[in-house]
Amino acid sequence: MTSPVASHDELRELLGDSIDDVALERIASSGACFDEVAEALAMFEAEQVGDRLPDATSSKVLSVRAVLEDSLESDDDLARDAYVGSMTDGQI
């Protein structure tokens, strides 16, 4: 029996406000179930701290993982750039 596709409410509960609506819709349209999204999130978070989890159990997990990377890492880059910029304002 196949698990049901994760609902928008489940995705928002799992991913919180750190992910934008466009990325949330991309994840929802992947057809991933809640467990697959949770697995992708665990992989993403582990990689952020230098850990590596076992290979993904499905192509849907890989798809969701790619969306998380695109969405969350670009936000981190913007925040980092803004912080670094604020450190050098007026010093040049």
C-alpha positions, 0 to 999 in steps of 0.5 A: 500500500502506498502512503498518501501524498503529504498535504500542504498543512503537513508540509508547513508543520514539518518545514515551518516558515523557513520555506517559501510558498513556491518551494512548498508547492514544488515539494507538494507536486513531487508526490512525496509522502510525509515520511519521504519529505521528513527523510529529505529534510533529515538528509539536508540538515545532516549535510549542513553540519557535515554528516552524511546519511544513507542514500535516499530511499526513493527518487521523490526523496531526492527531488524534495532534497533538491528543492530544500537545497535550492530554497533554504541554501539561497536564503542562507546565502542572502542572510550571510551576504547581508551580515558580511555587508553590514560588517564592512559598511563605512570601513572602505 
